[in-house]
Amino acid sequence: MILIKQDPLHNFRMLQGEINRLFERDNDASCGMMSQWPLRVDICEDGDSIILQADVPGMEQKDIKVHVENNQLTISGERRFEDEKKRDSYHRVERSYGCFSRTFELGGAADVEKIKASCKNGVLIVSMPKREDAKPKSIEVQIHD
């Protein structure tokens, strides 16, 4: 006798997974469609700057746009499928292609006039120096007798 474990919530979990994948995509107005792949980033901070690192494997500089407006940083672009003529001969296409866009609120700490972006080994690095008044300051404590 074989026992089969049934999960009464299996269909709901599958539906939740599909909904989660749908909301991982961002709406990208520049391409007029939903983003085809989510841009994954790491953001860290030290005393002098905020650093954003984004994975952009296989992309060239001309295909990536970094834009600052109204205290928002937007990274967008498009990764194209290069062998469109041979697409039918592929057995599997798992890498994401198409438009992407992510927007980040800068707050008041970043000096938008000094933001720099570079790309190395498939990682976009956006360096945002902090404004002088936003940098941490040490204050010496005075002890009075």
N, C-alpha and C positions, 0 to 999 in steps of 0.2 A: 504494500500500500504506500503510495506516494502522497505526501502532504504538500499542498501548495499554499504558501502564505499570501493572502490577499491584502492589499493596501487600499482601503476605501477612499483615501485621499490622493491616490496616484494621479488621477486626471486633473485635480486642482493644482497639484505641484507642477505638473507639466504646463498648465496654463500660466501659472505664476512665473515659470522660467521664460516662457515666450514674452510675457509682459515686461519682465526685467530686461530682456534683450532689446525689446522695442525702445525702452526708455534709455538705454545706453547710447543710442544714437542721438546726435544733436541736430537741430534744425539749422541748416546753412543757407541763408538767403542768397549768398553770392552764386550758388549753383542752382538755386530754386528747387532743392530737394533735401531729403533727410541725409545726414552724413552717413557714409557707408561704413565708417569705422571710427571708434572712439579714440581720441588722442589721449594717451596715458602720460601723466606728468608726475614729477617729484618737485616739491617746492621746499627750499630750505632757506635759512636766514642766519647771517652772522652779524657782527656789530656794524658793519659798513654797507652791506647790500643784501638783497633778496635774489636768490638764484632759482630759476625755473629750468628744469631739464625735461624735455619731451622726446619720446621715441618716434623717430621719423625714418625707419629703415628703408633703404633703397631710393630715397628721395634726393633730388638735386635742389640747390639753392633757389633756382628760378621757380620751383613749384611750391615754395613755402612763403607765406606772407605773415609778417608781424606788424600789427597796427595798434597804435595807442590813440584813444580819443575819449573824452569825457571821463578820465580817470579809470578807463577800462583797457586791458590788454587783450587783443584778439589774435589768436594764431589760427591760420586757415591755410588750405591748400588742396591739392589734388594729386593722388597717386594713380597713374594710368597703367592699364594692363598693356604691356609692350607688344606682345605677340597676338594682337587682336585677330590677325588673319589665320593664325594657327590655333585659335582658342578651341575649336571643335576637336583637335587632336589631343587635348589635355585630358588625362584621366581624373585628375583631382585639382581643384583650385581652392585652397583654404586661406591664402593670404587675402587681406582686405584691400579693395581698390575703390577709388572714387573720391568724393569730396569729404573734407573734414573741417571742423571749426570748433574752437573752444574759446570762451571769453572769461576773463578773470577780473574781478574788482581789485584795483590797486590800493584802495584805502588812501591815506594821505602820506604814507611813509616814503614812497618811491619818488625820485627826482626824474620825471618823465623826459626831461631834456637830455639825460645822460644814459638812457637805456641802450644796451648793445645786444646784438644777437649774432651767434655764430653756430656753425654746424660741423660736427666732427664725428666720424664713425657711426653715422646714423642717429646721433643724438643732437637735438637742437638745444642750445644753451642760451637763455635770455638772462642777462645780468642787469639788475635794476639797482643802481646805487641809491642809498637812502639819503634823504635831505638831511642837512646838518642838524636841524631842529628835531628830527625824528630819531637820531642816533642815541643810544643809551649813554647816560652820563653818570659818573661816579661823584657823589657828594661826600666830602669829608665831614664826619661828625665832630663837632666841637664839644668838649667837656668843660664845663665851668665849675670852679670850686666855690 
